[in-house]
Amino acid sequence: MAPHDIRRPFKRAAISDQQKRRELSLLRQAQNRRDAQQQARCLASSILSLQSAAPESQPEQSDIELETVPEAEQESEAFSKDLDVRQASKLRGPEVRKWFARQLMLPEWMIDVPDRLAQDWYVFARPAGKRCFVVSSNGTTVSRQRNGSILHHFPSALPAGAKIRDGSGSAQSYCILDCIFHELDQTYYVIDMVCWNGYSLYDCTAEFRFYWLNSKLEESGACNAPSHYHKFKFSAVPVYNCDQSGLHAAYTGVVPYAKDGLLFYNK
């Protein structure tokens, strides 16, 4: 009698290590967005419940209502304190370099094709140059390289990026842009937006970040030619859906900078 064959009639396709890392990263991002939304809902509901519980006829309760606002601000600041560039700007020496070095998202080589590449991914030509963080705050703008060292210290048209006559902006205003500095035309090409005018985009989708990047950057005047209060020009890069036509456009399309490969972003 022939031995019983317990082998499966087919083999499941092997999942590469890179695919596993992509899936885990996407799960973490989705969980972070859910946590942030839940935190905001709890914060809003607690404030509303405190306000509705306080009778309008009792004036002594107004102090409690007023105290809920700064408490909410403190909780929201504590929730994102590790993302606050204003606190990091107070660091000195190796500490500030280490902090900024941890903020950049470092790409890796794509060794296999992700599932739903055409539907779930963007592609664009990477400008050749120095990868850096550009931070505008308190009337000045600083660019820091991947190791945290300062590349440039300059005024810019970014929010709170220059000391002008009508003020340098609110103390809560700051921007963080992920850029590549292109030496040939002295331009900062923005490949991602991390924070804009004090609003954090860490847990937003790439689709939303790219939309804000293109609209807000143009509105701010940062794409204008250099001037006294705006030393370097900023420019967005053309981003395409990662289908056949988008890949062809990213690879062969004419751009004002030297290309250094392609970058892929999950939407």
ABEGO torsion letter per residue (X at the ends): XBBBBABBABBBBBBBAAAAAAAAAAAAAAAAAAAAAAAAAAAAAAAAAAAAABBAABAAAAAAAAAAAAAAAAAAAAAAAAABAAAAAABBEAAAAAAAAAABBBBBBBABBBBGAAAABBBBBBBBEBBBBBBBBGGBBBBBBAAGBBABBBBBABBGABBBAAEAEBAABBBBBBBBBBAAAGBBBBABBABBGGBBAAABBAAAAAAAAAAAAAAAGAABBBBAABABBBBBBBBBBBBAAAAAAAAABBBABBBBEBBBBBX
